[in-house]
Amino acid sequence: MWIFAVLLISSFLLMIAARELDHSQQRERISGSAGDVLEDDPVGRLKVFIYELPSKYNKKILQKDPRCLTHMFAAEIFMHRFLLSSPVRTLNPEEADWFYTPVYTTCDLTPNGLPLPFKSPRMMRSAIQLISSNWPYWNRTEGADHFFVTPHDFGACFHYQEEKAIERGILPMLQRATLVQTFGQQNHVCLKQGSITIPPYAPPQKMQAHLIPPDIPRSIFVYFRGLFYDVGNDPEGGYYARGARAAVWENFKDNPLFDISTEHPTTYYEDMQRAVFCLCPLGWAPWSPRLVEGVIFGCIPVIIADDIVLPFADAIPWEDIGVFVAEKDVPNLDTILTSIPPEVILRKQRLLANPSMKQAMLFPQPAQPGDAFHQILNGLARKLPHDKSVYMRPGEKILNWTAGPVGDLKPW
């Protein structure tokens, strides 16, 4: 049975490789309502005022632990650096469309480099209290014309475990602000309406250094490297990744079409470029850097995360470049993927080869037209002009400054 399957898929891969050579110079234009806005230029469409906060909210935190520049939450740091020199920045708050508060809430790391979110709510509350006391602009709208970058696992719910994140909810002080966050899931308490979902940070230079010649055939059918179980945090199993990763392992660990393992080889990036499909299952949160890596390396992302809201979904045609598999259908993953016609696979690969698609997923240094920084600004620009209803009437108050867990109210 397996021998037949291997022979079948080998001929399938050879057919795709042959057609890839025929189309190696072709890149399909991204069309439709999504792709048409990928190359929008936000300059001239909005102005952003950056609050100058004491360095304890940002620069000093980074000086204490420079590892924050390389982890997948680093977008909050690079967005600050980008805006400081961006042509959309204004030094006159009276002409600003948006106000930005640079707070590095993901830069409290464990020895293993994992961010601890427990101080983040107090830190964010402290920053908001500061700007509301020293400038008049927060109080005009109670934050409705302010945006914050909150790239934690579950955004401004500030916890890495979903159950506790749901229990916490979004920090009450941020209920009217626009949140720029990696977390996105429909009908979830940690994703408020109007948020901008962004890709996690993946180091552009590191990925660039591992590019292989584009004519090397994709000889791996399905590829994945990562955890299937998180015994330390989920000893009984079933909670981590809602059991989806465990299902991948139990069903396909011995399937020759699947190159899956917990080992993370030095050739990880090269291997992705040799694969047709790259699994992007949820972990503790629905998103992961594999989405970025799959797009950059032309490996069709197989998205296993029910109700996920994907980065820049109004600009990137995810349905055209990826494959969506419901968590309950993981046991049928082999049948689902082998039944996709070669011409559909080739079209997805041609779309993935479009440079503007790749650019939109990256936070390069320095910034480049069409990159993730510019997609965030485009998202903010599309929200303008602000409706008059965002402005508070004299004496009106909506936010409850004492709401939330008691621990959040302690001074930071």
Disulfide bonds with the S-S distance in Angstrom:
Cys68-Cys107 1.90
Cys157-Cys190 2.15
Cys278-Cys299 2.09
